[in-house]
Amino acid sequence: MQSAPMPKVGVLLITTSRFHDLGQHTERGAFYTRKDQEASDIISQISTFSMPVFDKVVYTRNNIIESMHRFEAESVDMVLIMFLSWSDDFAWIRFLRDMKPIPILFASLVRQNLGFQDSLNDDRFVEFLSAGSLVGSLEASGSAGRFDRPMMKRMIGTLSQIMHECRLFAQASALRTRLKHVNFGLLPSLNEVMWSTYVDPFDFFMLVGPEIRFLSVVDLAREIQTIEKEKILCIKKNLMQRGNFKIPI
């Protein structure tokens, strides 16, 4: 039995161009160097459960346009958005306006260690700016609320908490993508006693994605016969390992 393909996660890591060149001769390097390292750490963790699609940290309007084009070209299942510091609205609102409908996890990162005690020298001041992810998320939340995009989930947490949520969100998003490319077979019979339990097939197609085919009982029996015995046994074994029950075959 083939395993499901790994989800594709588009990654948007956003900050402001105003800080880009600050701190070039400081102990921990320029602002952009710190953000590149932070992005590398995030992508490394995302790679353990998905195929991340990521170009570079977003500083400008053009950066966000380039990222959107790549996400669409590579048919990502979802987009993870994190603000790495303070930010400007002009890039973010272009994404909110122009990105096609897609599952979005908008995550606010809480640092477990700030990395500075004061901002009295250049190195610590740049680190203070670098640690402003919650400020950026707060700035972004107003526009996110006004656009009110569908399929956007918001969360706040440490990096490990965000990665846990992103993994679950990515799996659900990948399933959504796969459903758009499958067919569901329905028997064309309605029981009036159970009318309240039925789902409108066209709503199912529009909201979930799969195409609907109506099957006769003969067609259904024929489809069942095409399923390989090995695949049935593999699924049976998997189900039995998950719970203490028996499945007659």
Sequence and secondary structure as in RCSB ss.txt:
>XXXX:A:sequence
MQSAPMPKVGVLLITTSRFHDLGQHTERGAFYTRKDQEASDIISQISTFSMPVFDKVVYTRNNIIESMHRFEAES
VDMVLIMFLSWSDDFAWIRFLRDMKPIPILFASLVRQNLGFQDSLNDDRFVEFLSAGSLVGSLEASGSAGRFDRP
MMKRMIGTLSQIMHECRLFAQASALRTRLKHVNFGLLPSLNEVMWSTYVDPFDFFMLVGPEIRFLSVVDLAREIQ
TIEKEKILCIKKNLMQRGNFKIPI
>XXXX:A:secstr
       EEEEEEE  GGGTTTTTTSTT  HHHHHHHHHHHHHHHHTTTSEEE  S B SHHHHHHHHHHHHHTT
 SEEEEEE S   HHHHHHHHHHS S  EEEEEE  S  S S   SHHHHHHHHHTTHHHHHHHHHHHHHHH  T
TEEEEEE HHHHHHHHHHHHHHHHHHHHHTT EEEE S   GGGGGG   HHHHHHHT  EEEE  HHHHHHHHH
TS HHHHHHHHHHHHHHSS     
